[in-house]
């Protein structure tokens, strides 16, 4: 038992000193060095904006379709990559990049167009993987076949905007699809050996702490490889902003959010890669919470608090491993 306890502690230390399996840790492990994302805009729309499901988008989504940091859509994909690389490499030496199609719904276009832009991105010598942000209801058979084909060339990751498992919240945010659609999309992608990253939002109006944790536990049971834990941002020009300014809900204070974030991490399978842990909205659009713009400060506080609390990813999971071993040792002391 003591040997098992020691192995569990060593495993937690192995994540480059972080108390969770970070994206940076995974990328260094897989590619042998630090890798950065270049955020691209494929010029697509969204069924929640073009009239198919609605015209106003999800309630929290900015006019830029969550691609406010993406490159200029007027440039070609190659030009977008080069412009992003120029910005990043001016600050630090970088050799490898992930092409991230971020703005709007990036499988919501004819398959031949998707093939053209995705292959152009993957053909760049600095690109080691393709990451595509999309909706579960925009993954038809032809698109899935294309993604499977591309995944044989370089790794392809699909980032699915789930946000929550709770239907009442999904209706409020105008997500536009049911949870069963998400489940089917994950199953279809994993059958093709495509990695899945799930976007969640912490602090959606009306959701309790326990409901948020239910989303984490639900995702543990799904065959997903990564997760983004996004703090709810209230951005100018969104319908969410109108509700916030009308006093219909409150946003988290920093300490509230850190406490919730720690609980979420403790309830997540330690094999799931943490791709995002807070997020930082565009400063010119952010209405609340304003403390979120100090991202480095938030991360430092999170790591400090988790160290003080002996907290780590997966700590609260009821599995007969580290926790049972530690408990046995404590009883013997």
C-alpha positions in Angstrom: 0.0 0.0 0.0 2.8 2.4 0.8 4.5 1.7 -2.5 1.2 2.4 -4.3 0.8 5.6 -2.4 4.3 6.7 -3.4 3.6 5.9 -7.1 0.4 8.0 -7.0 2.3 11.0 -5.6 4.9 10.6 -8.3 2.3 10.5 -11.0 0.8 13.8 -9.8 4.3 15.4 -9.8 4.9 14.2 -13.4 2.6 16.8 -15.0 5.5 19.3 -15.2 4.8 20.3 -11.6 1.2 21.3 -12.2 -1.7 19.7 -10.3 -3.5 18.8 -13.5 -2.7 17.3 -16.9 -2.2 20.5 -18.8 -2.2 21.1 -22.6 1.4 22.2 -22.4 2.3 19.0 -20.7 0.6 16.9 -23.3 2.1 18.8 -26.2 5.6 18.5 -24.8 5.1 14.8 -24.2 3.8 14.2 -27.8 5.9 16.6 -29.9 9.0 16.9 -27.7 8.8 20.6 -27.3 6.5 23.6 -26.7 3.8 24.0 -29.3 1.6 27.0 -29.9 -1.8 27.4 -31.6 -2.3 29.7 -34.5 -5.9 30.8 -34.6 -7.5 30.9 -38.0 -10.7 32.0 -39.6 -12.2 29.9 -42.4 -14.9 32.4 -43.3 -17.8 30.2 -42.2 -21.0 31.0 -40.5 -23.2 29.0 -38.0 -26.6 27.4 -38.2 -27.5 29.5 -35.2 -26.8 32.7 -37.2 -27.8 32.0 -40.8 -31.4 31.3 -40.1 -31.2 27.5 -40.1 -31.7 27.4 -36.3 -31.7 31.1 -35.5 -30.2 34.4 -36.4 -28.8 35.7 -33.1 -26.3 33.0 -32.2 -25.8 31.5 -28.8 -26.6 34.0 -26.1 -23.0 34.4 -25.0 -21.4 34.5 -28.4 -19.8 37.7 -29.7 -20.2 39.1 -33.2 -16.9 37.4 -34.0 -18.3 34.0 -33.3 -15.8 33.2 -30.5 -13.0 33.9 -32.9 -12.1 37.4 -31.7 -8.4 36.4 -31.5 -8.4 34.7 -34.9 -6.4 35.9 -37.9 -7.8 38.2 -40.6 -10.4 36.3 -42.7 -9.5 38.4 -45.8 -6.1 36.5 -45.9 -5.6 33.1 -47.4 -5.1 30.2 -44.8 -1.3 30.2 -45.5 -1.2 34.0 -45.1 -3.1 33.7 -41.8 -0.7 31.1 -40.5 2.3 33.2 -41.5 0.9 36.3 -39.9 0.2 34.5 -36.6 3.6 32.9 -36.6 5.2 36.3 -37.1 3.4 37.6 -34.0 4.3 34.6 -31.9 7.9 34.1 -32.9 8.7 37.8 -32.3 8.3 37.1 -28.6 9.9 33.6 -28.3 11.6 30.9 -30.5 8.9 28.4 -31.7 9.2 25.6 -34.3 5.9 23.8 -34.1 2.3 25.0 -34.3 -1.3 23.8 -34.3 -3.7 25.2 -36.9 -6.8 26.1 -34.9 -9.9 27.0 -36.9 -11.8 28.9 -34.2 -14.3 31.4 -35.5 -17.9 30.3 -35.8 -18.7 26.6 -36.9 -15.8 25.2 -38.8 -17.4 22.2 -40.4 -20.4 24.2 -41.6 -19.5 24.4 -45.3 -19.3 22.2 -48.4 -16.9 19.3 -47.9 -14.7 20.3 -50.9 -14.2 23.8 -49.4 -13.3 22.2 -46.0 -10.9 19.8 -47.8 -9.2 22.8 -49.5 -8.6 25.0 -46.4 -7.8 22.1 -44.0 -5.3 20.6 -46.4 -3.7 24.0 -47.0 -3.3 24.5 -43.3 -1.8 21.0 -42.8 0.6 21.4 -45.7 2.4 24.2 -43.9 5.8 22.8 -42.6 5.4 24.3 -39.2 1.9 22.8 -38.5 2.0 19.5 -36.6 -1.8 19.1 -35.9 -5.2 20.5 -37.0 -7.8 21.6 -34.4 -11.3 22.4 -35.6 -13.9 24.1 -33.5 -17.5 23.1 -34.4 -20.9 22.0 -33.3 -22.0 18.3 -32.8 -24.9 18.9 -35.3 -22.5 19.9 -38.1 -20.7 16.6 -38.5 -22.4 14.7 -41.3 -21.0 11.5 -42.8 -19.0 13.3 -45.6 -17.4 15.6 -43.1 -16.5 12.7 -40.8 -15.0 10.8 -43.7 -12.9 13.9 -44.6 -11.7 14.3 -41.0 -10.8 10.6 -40.9 -8.8 11.0 -44.1 -6.9 14.1 -42.8 -6.2 12.4 -39.5 -4.1 9.9 -41.4 -1.8 12.7 -42.5 -1.5 14.7 -39.3 -3.4 14.5 -36.0 -6.9 16.1 -36.2 -8.7 17.3 -33.1 -12.4 18.2 -33.0 -13.4 20.8 -30.4 -17.1 20.5 -29.6 -19.1 23.3 -28.0 -21.2 21.5 -25.4 -21.1 24.1 -22.5 -23.5 22.1 -20.3 -25.3 18.8 -20.1 -28.5 20.4 -18.7 -31.3 21.0 -21.2 -32.8 23.9 -19.3 -29.5 25.8 -19.6 -29.0 24.7 -23.2 -32.4 26.2 -24.1 -31.6 29.5 -22.3 -28.2 29.9 -24.1 -29.9 28.9 -27.5 -27.5 26.0 -28.1 -29.9 24.5 -30.6 -29.2 20.7 -30.2 -30.0 18.1 -27.6 -27.4 16.2 -25.4 -28.0 13.0 -27.4 -26.7 14.8 -30.5 -23.4 15.5 -28.6 -23.2 11.9 -27.5 -23.6 10.6 -31.1 -21.0 13.1 -32.4 -18.4 11.9 -29.8 -19.2 8.2 -30.7 -18.8 8.9 -34.5 -15.6 10.8 -34.1 -14.0 8.2 -31.8 -14.9 5.4 -34.2 -12.7 7.2 -36.6 -9.9 7.6 -34.0 -10.3 11.4 -34.0 -9.6 13.1 -30.7 -12.4 15.1 -29.0 -12.0 18.2 -26.9 -15.1 19.5 -25.2 -15.9 23.1 -24.4 -17.7 23.8 -21.1 -18.7 27.1 -19.5 -18.6 27.6 -15.8 -21.1 30.1 -14.3 -24.0 29.9 -16.8 -27.1 31.7 -15.4 -29.2 29.4 -13.3 -26.7 26.6 -12.9 -25.8 25.5 -9.4 -22.4 24.2 -8.3 -23.7 20.7 -8.2 -25.1 20.9 -11.8 -21.7 22.1 -13.0 -20.0 19.1 -11.3 -22.6 16.8 -12.9 -21.4 18.0 -16.3 -17.8 17.1 -15.3 -18.8 13.6 -14.1 -20.9 13.0 -17.2 -17.9 13.8 -19.4 -15.7 11.4 -17.4 -17.9 8.6 -18.8 -17.4 9.8 -22.4 -14.5 8.9 -24.6 -13.1 12.4 -24.8 -9.4 13.3 -24.7 -9.6 17.0 -23.6 -11.7 19.6 -22.0 -11.8 23.4 -21.9 -13.1 25.0 -18.7 -14.2 28.4 -19.7 -15.2 31.1 -17.2 -18.5 32.8 -18.3 -17.6 36.1 -19.9 -20.2 38.8 -20.5 -19.3 40.5 -23.8 -20.6 43.7 -25.3 -23.3 43.3 -28.0 -24.5 39.8 -26.8 -27.9 39.0 -25.5 -26.2 37.7 -22.3 -25.0 41.2 -21.7 -28.6 42.6 -21.7 -29.6 40.0 -19.1 -26.5 40.8 -17.0 -27.0 44.6 -17.1 -30.7 44.0 -16.2 -29.5 42.3 -13.0 -30.9 38.8 -13.9 -27.7 37.0 -12.8 -24.4 37.6 -11.3 -20.9 36.6 -12.4 -18.4 34.8 -10.2 -16.0 36.8 -8.0 -12.4 35.5 -8.3 -12.4 33.5 -5.1 -15.7 31.9 -6.0 -14.5 30.8 -9.3 -11.2 29.4 -8.0 -13.1 27.3 -5.5 -15.4 26.0 -8.2 -12.5 25.4 -10.6 -10.6 23.3 -8.1 -13.7 21.2 -7.5 -14.2 20.7 -11.2 -10.5 19.5 -11.6 -10.8 17.2 -8.6 -13.9 15.6 -10.3 -12.3 15.1 -13.7 -10.6 11.9 -14.9 -6.8 12.6 -14.7 -6.4 11.2 -18.2 -8.4 14.1 -19.7 -6.1 16.9 -20.9 -7.0 20.4 -19.6 -6.9 22.6 -22.7 -8.1 25.7 -21.0 -8.6 26.6 -17.4 -10.1 30.1 -17.4 -9.9 32.0 -20.7 -9.5 35.7 -21.3 -12.1 37.6 -23.3 -11.2 40.6 -25.5 -10.5 43.6 -23.3 -12.5 45.9 -25.6 -15.6 43.7 -25.3 -15.4 42.3 -21.8 -18.1 43.7 -19.4 -17.7 41.2 -16.6 -15.9 39.8 -14.7 -13.1 42.3 -15.2 -10.7 40.4 -13.0 -10.7 37.7 -15.7 -8.4 39.8 -17.9 -5.6 39.2 -15.4 -5.1 35.6 -16.6 -1.6 35.0 -15.3 -2.6 36.2 -11.8 -5.6 33.8 -11.8 -3.4 30.8 -12.8 -0.8 31.6 -10.2 -3.5 31.8 -7.5 -5.1 28.5 -8.7 -1.8 26.7 -8.5 -1.0 28.1 -5.1 -4.4 27.2 -3.7 -4.3 23.7 -5.1 -0.8 23.1 -3.6 -2.0 24.4 -0.2 -5.0 22.1 -0.3 -3.1 19.1 -1.6 -5.5 19.2 -4.5 -5.0 17.6 -7.9 -7.0 16.5 -10.9 -9.1 13.4 -10.1 -8.7 13.7 -6.4 -12.5 13.3 -5.7 -13.0 10.3 -8.0 -14.2 7.2 -6.2 -11.6 4.8 -7.5 -9.5 2.3 -5.6 -6.1 3.8 -6.3 -4.4 6.8 -4.8 -7.1 7.8 -2.4 -7.5 4.3 -0.9 -3.8 4.0 -0.5 -3.4 7.4 1.2 -6.3 6.6 3.5 -4.7 3.4 4.5 -1.4 5.0 5.3 -3.2 7.7 7.3 -5.0 5.1 9.4 -1.6 3.4 10.2 0.0 6.6 11.4 
